[in-house]
Amino acid sequence: MATIKDIADLAGVSKTTVSRVLNFDQALSVSDETKKRIFESAEKLEYTKYKRNRVIDKGKVAIVQWMTEKDELDDVYYLSLRMSAEKKILDEGYEIVRYFKNDELFFDEEVIGIISIGECSPEQQQSLIDFTDNLVFVGMDILSAKHDSVSLDFDQAVNSVVDFFSEAGHSIIGFIGGLDYGKTLSTHPVGKDKRTIAFEKYASLKGVYTSEYVFQGGFDVESGYEMMKQAIHTFKEDLPTAFFTANDPLAVGALRALQEERIAVPERVSLIGFNDTSVAKYVFPTLSSVRIHTELMGESSVELLLERLETERTVAKKLIIATELSLRGSTGN
């Protein structure tokens, strides 16, 4: 595994800056560009299949990231997905055209295919479909729309967390998640994240679900901090002994709140995040998290696209990527 010094050397910053950025230190005043460079360096150093000899002459592949660059820094899962897809595209000899949320989508005739990352509305989907059938959706399951997709097995991921906590003797599990404000997607109810739905389902089946222990807000560090503070002050001695958070930044914020209140982790409260991004290894205690194989997801999306281009396949394929639980200090492992 890369060290903080390795990341600092690659990003061209100090080890202290790397440590504070990876711990989402709110008091640190650095530019978004510096944060982006640090997160990208941390992700790059995890990849072992990086090819350096590239010839770009086969055309362009568009990457459409349905969030802003700022949002990408708050949840580096999406940054990792994009980077892994981009590496694969470059390795295969294609050029990249990159779009973020709110960018005008204008594809020239050299764009031969599109990788769409993250959830988007039916109208946004249609804007891509109208341009080309050479299209792969990452993080969305739209097989019924006859287009390729790569998605996570959220049920398997959340069930593994609930099973772990239940077998460890936790009788009630708290949940800290985010709300999808303003979405009108048919894949889940407005405002409900897939992780929330899966948690409600499996925690109920295990008999460890209580609705008052479910907190929802944003997906960033500050939201995790505020929701855990609310839980601590509301329930006091009745605070659940285990919490599952919908992503790692939420877990980092929750961990900070617990530490401020001098609540021992994992002795009093165990904590598991989601995405297992680079930050999970650098907080203290180190964060247990659901590992998502973002490199495999990104590479697979490009492979699906290239297969469609090369074989003129018209039948849609859907890849579901499994997850695994990475146990570290926040659960006593």
Phi and psi in degrees as a GROMACS rama.xvg file:
@    title "Ramachandran Plot"
@    xaxis  label "Phi"
@    yaxis  label "Psi"
@TYPE xy
-65.1371  148.864  ALA-2
-97.8864  168.288  THR-3
-60.5295  -37.0274  ILE-4
-62.5014  -41.1843  LYS-5
-59.9117  -44.7672  ASP-6
-64.9533  -43.447  ILE-7
-61.2254  -42.2209  ALA-8
-63.3413  -42.8044  ASP-9
-70.1199  -37.2065  LEU-10
-84.6263  -14.6063  ALA-11
73.7292  34.9338  GLY-12
-132.437  178.089  VAL-13
-80.4898  159.741  SER-14
-63.637  -35.3507  LYS-15
-62.9047  -42.9261  THR-16
-62.9062  -43.4073  THR-17
-59.1993  -47.6138  VAL-18
-59.8757  -43.8191  SER-19
-70.6542  -36.5639  ARG-20
-67.4938  -45.4218  VAL-21
-67.2805  -19.9239  LEU-22
-96.2869  8.43711  ASN-23
52.0175  47.6424  PHE-24
-67.7492  111.593  ASP-25
-69.7132  -21.0069  GLN-26
-82.8843  -10.7857  ALA-27
-78.385  129.561  LEU-28
-106.129  93.408  SER-29
-133.754  158.898  VAL-30
-73.3355  158.167  SER-31
-60.8983  -32.2981  ASP-32
-64.3496  -40.2178  GLU-33
-66.6491  -44.4123  THR-34
-58.5244  -43.8565  LYS-35
-62.0181  -42.321  LYS-36
-63.8733  -37.4444  ARG-37
-68.9474  -47.5596  ILE-38
-63.1222  -41.451  PHE-39
-64.3804  -38.2524  GLU-40
-65.9258  -41.7056  SER-41
-61.8004  -41.3503  ALA-42
-69.8955  -41.8367  GLU-43
-59.0144  -40.3652  LYS-44
-71.2371  -10.6817  LEU-45
-86.442  -16.1803  GLU-46
-87.5673  135.711  TYR-47
-114.295  -2.29826  THR-48
-109.117  23.9327  LYS-49
-73.7104  118.95  TYR-50
-96.4933  139.045  LYS-51
-103.922  -21.8346  ARG-52
-94.8837  105.138  ASN-53
-126.529  144.35  ARG-54
-125.794  115.03  VAL-55
-98.6633  102.694  ILE-56
-154.703  13.415  ASP-57
-102.048  -0.00529531  LYS-58
114.719  -173.747  GLY-59
-114.433  142.811  LYS-60
-116.721  127.844  VAL-61
-87.8934  134.624  ALA-62
-107.238  118.91  ILE-63
-109.922  110.481  VAL-64
-100.404  115.106  GLN-65
-84.0573  44.9849  TRP-66
-155.078  163.947  MET-67
-78.9468  164.787  THR-68
-62.5367  -33.5025  GLU-69
-65.2279  -45.8885  LYS-70
-61.8437  -34.9475  ASP-71
-62.4425  -32.9105  GLU-72
-74.6247  -25.7892  LEU-73
-77.3964  -25.7838  ASP-74
-137.785  87.948  ASP-75
-71.9081  -0.803099  VAL-76
-55.907  -44.0508  TYR-77
-71.1725  -33.942  TYR-78
-62.0252  -43.4576  LEU-79
-65.0727  -41.1224  SER-80
-59.2743  -47.2815  LEU-81
-63.9828  -44.9932  ARG-82
-63.4233  -40.246  MET-83
-67.7844  -38.5151  SER-84
-65.4076  -42.4432  ALA-85
-64.853  -40.4617  GLU-86
-58.8956  -44.8704  LYS-87
-64.6273  -41.7684  LYS-88
-60.3879  -46.3823  ILE-89
-66.3104  -39.6682  LEU-90
-61.533  -30.9322  ASP-91
-85.7244  -0.465355  GLU-92
91.0685  20.2056  GLY-93
-107.657  158.314  TYR-94
-93.454  155.234  GLU-95
-108.266  136.229  ILE-96
-118.639  122.985  VAL-97
-111.542  134.372  ARG-98
-129.552  140.547  TYR-99
-115.648  170.195  PHE-100
-53.0558  138.478  LYS-101
78.2043  -5.57714  ASN-102
-73.4995  147.762  ASP-103
-72.725  126.046  GLU-104
-84.7434  101.518  LEU-105
-127.836  111.616  PHE-106
-105.978  123.26  PHE-107
-84.8838  177.043  ASP-108
-68.8331  -14.3651  GLU-109
-80.1876  -12.3692  GLU-110
-76.8851  115.938  VAL-111
-101.494  -7.24715  ILE-112
-172.595  165.534  GLY-113
-132.689  136.251  ILE-114
-109.376  117.578  ILE-115
-103.054  123.981  SER-116
-113.071  124.216  ILE-117
96.2766  170.306  GLY-118
-81.7039  141.315  GLU-119
-139.644  163.696  CYS-120
-74.8307  162.282  SER-121
-55.5079  -35.4483  PRO-122
-67.5334  -40.3377  GLU-123
-67.3127  -40.6429  GLN-124
-56.2331  -46.9848  GLN-125
-63.8988  -33.2084  GLN-126
-63.5404  -31.6166  SER-127
-78.2582  -43.0954  LEU-128
-62.3409  -35.182  ILE-129
-64.2968  -25.6464  ASP-130
-84.5577  -42.4293  PHE-131
-158.56  152.681  THR-132
-87.2573  -11.45  ASP-133
-83.8119  82.2448  ASN-134
-146.734  134.262  LEU-135
-129.798  130.592  VAL-136
-99.7108  124.956  PHE-137
-106.375  123.923  VAL-138
89.6918  6.10649  GLY-139
-133.435  141.479  MET-140
-106.427  98.566  ASP-141
-127.547  42.2069  ILE-142
-56.8973  -33.6012  LEU-143
-63.3769  -21.6632  SER-144
-86.0271  5.26204  ALA-145
67.1023  33.5257  LYS-146
-130.46  148.013  HIS-147
-63.7972  149.637  ASP-148
-150.752  153.661  SER-149
-127.786  122.038  VAL-150
-140.594  170.903  SER-151
-91.3322  155.642  LEU-152
-90.0477  83.6117  ASP-153
-62.6522  -37.1787  PHE-154
-60.7003  -47.1543  ASP-155
-63.1243  -40.2157  GLN-156
-63.853  -51.3524  ALA-157
-69.9263  -37.8709  VAL-158
-60.1844  -36.2256  ASN-159
-65.3921  -35.8802  SER-160
-68.6787  -48.2532  VAL-161
-61.0709  -43.2628  VAL-162
-60.9638  -44.9405  ASP-163
-60.3985  -49.4965  PHE-164
-63.7754  -40.8492  PHE-165
-62.9974  -45.5111  SER-166
-68.3387  -22.2457  GLU-167
-83.1036  -2.11321  ALA-168
96.4532  10.0226  GLY-169
-80.7035  120.068  HIS-170
-86.5012  -22.762  SER-171
-136.715  132.621  ILE-172
-116.062  127.88  ILE-173
-85.8788  158.932  GLY-174
-135.632  132.702  PHE-175
-122.569  117.053  ILE-176
-139.986  -176.465  GLY-177
-115.952  157.077  GLY-178
-103.252  139.129  LEU-179
-90.6809  80.4237  ASP-180
-65.0245  135.527  TYR-181
77.9107  2.62831  GLY-182
-82.6161  144.954  LYS-183
-127.419  48.0025  THR-184
-88.8498  146.355  LEU-185
-79.7226  -9.98757  SER-186
-75.0997  -22.3088  THR-187
-161.147  160.742  HIS-188
-58.7508  151.643  PRO-189
-57.5445  131.265  VAL-190
88.0637  -17.8551  GLY-191
-96.4123  124.679  LYS-192
-84.2157  151.154  ASP-193
-59.4581  -35.408  LYS-194
-66.764  -36.2747  ARG-195
-64.5673  -45.4527  THR-196
-61.714  -45.0728  ILE-197
-66.2126  -38.2855  ALA-198
-63.6294  -46.8355  PHE-199
-57.0475  -40.702  GLU-200
-66.4493  -54.6163  LYS-201
-78.4784  -33.1049  TYR-202
-67.0367  -35.6047  ALA-203
-65.5689  -43.3293  SER-204
-61.417  -33.5228  LEU-205
-85.6096  -8.2516  LYS-206
75.2721  26.064  GLY-207
-120.597  21.7346  VAL-208
-107.887  131.442  TYR-209
-137.841  122.96  THR-210
-60.039  -30.5674  SER-211
-69.3922  -14.615  GLU-212
-94.4177  11.4626  TYR-213
-103.343  123.558  VAL-214
-120.601  136.646  PHE-215
-137.288  138.375  GLN-216
-159.317  -121.809  GLY-217
-89.023  -174.091  GLY-218
-111.184  10.5539  PHE-219
-101.16  176.762  ASP-220
-60.0588  -45.754  VAL-221
-61.3091  -37.6423  GLU-222
-64.9055  -41.7272  SER-223
-61.465  -40.7694  GLY-224
-62.5034  -49.6107  TYR-225
-65.5906  -40.4564  GLU-226
-69.0561  -37.747  MET-227
-68.7829  -37.9773  MET-228
-58.8758  -43.8783  LYS-229
-60.658  -43.8943  GLN-230
-62.8894  -43.1735  ALA-231
-62.7269  -46.211  ILE-232
-74.7933  -27.3173  HIS-233
-77.035  -45.0879  THR-234
-102.795  -16.4704  PHE-235
47.5607  -116.616  LYS-236
-68.0864  -18.4903  GLU-237
-90.6981  10.0819  ASP-238
-57.3842  132.132  LEU-239
-53.4279  151.091  PRO-240
-86.2233  -3.02695  THR-241
-146.808  142.137  ALA-242
-132.897  138.888  PHE-243
-111.588  130.913  PHE-244
-114.392  151.002  THR-245
-76.0417  -13.9601  ALA-246
-157.215  173.388  ASN-247
-70.1395  -40.8397  ASP-248
-56.8105  -39.7472  PRO-249
-61.0602  -40.7456  LEU-250
-65.0244  -39.3014  ALA-251
-61.743  -44.2465  VAL-252
-64.4779  -41.7023  GLY-253
-63.8479  -41.3724  ALA-254
-62.1632  -40.4337  LEU-255
-63.5599  -41.2243  ARG-256
-64.5694  -43.1197  ALA-257
-61.9217  -41.4025  LEU-258
-67.5252  -38.9599  GLN-259
-61.2923  -37.0081  GLU-260
-86.2197  5.19307  GLU-261
57.5078  40.7  ARG-262
-99.458  117.325  ILE-263
-70.307  133.356  ALA-264
-117.719  122.137  VAL-265
-99.43  6.29305  PRO-266
-59.4157  -43.3918  GLU-267
-98.2869  -41.7451  ARG-268
-131.952  126.06  VAL-269
-93.4181  149.612  SER-270
-139.413  132.751  LEU-271
-128.766  130.288  ILE-272
-96.3266  -165.101  GLY-273
-146.758  130.111  PHE-274
113.835  -27.8074  ASN-275
49.3156  52.1834  ASP-276
-77.4117  176.333  THR-277
-58.4597  -29.1392  SER-278
-64.6499  -26.0662  VAL-279
-60.964  -28.4201  ALA-280
-86.8149  -10.6921  LYS-281
-113.926  -8.13961  TYR-282
-80.012  167.878  VAL-283
-129.578  128.941  PHE-284
-65.143  157.932  PRO-285
-57.6361  148.151  THR-286
-95.3994  124.389  LEU-287
-70.7725  141.482  SER-288
-158.148  156.763  SER-289
-78.8902  117.483  VAL-290
-82.2516  124.717  ARG-291
-107.113  130.635  ILE-292
-84.2527  74.7602  HIS-293
-63.9491  -34.5146  THR-294
-62.4189  -44.4536  GLU-295
-64.5017  -40.5369  LEU-296
-61.9852  -46.8155  MET-297
-64.3065  -46.2612  GLY-298
-62.9807  -41.3654  GLU-299
-64.4979  -35.371  SER-300
-63.9937  -39.8525  SER-301
-70.1348  -39.5881  VAL-302
-62.218  -40.2371  GLU-303
-61.4248  -43.7626  LEU-304
-63.2263  -45.8171  LEU-305
-67.1784  -36.1878  LEU-306
-62.7201  -42.4543  GLU-307
-63.7208  -39.8154  ARG-308
-65.8964  -41.8998  LEU-309
-80.3721  -31.0935  GLU-310
-106.58  -9.28864  THR-311
57.9935  34.4768  GLU-312
-61.8036  136.516  ARG-313
-112.51  -13.2396  THR-314
-85.2479  129.579  VAL-315
-72.1225  147.944  ALA-316
-120.024  144.967  LYS-317
-126.035  122.46  LYS-318
-105.191  129.295  LEU-319
-112.665  120.046  ILE-320
-99.2127  127.053  ILE-321
-74.7925  163.625  ALA-322
-119.556  174.038  THR-323
-145.582  155.731  GLU-324
-90.6684  121.241  LEU-325
-99.4828  108.84  SER-326
-94.5924  129.666  LEU-327
-138.144  -151.337  ARG-328
-66.2337  -28.1771  GLY-329
-73.1941  -8.0934  SER-330
-120.122  11.6622  THR-331
82.3332  14.4308  GLY-332
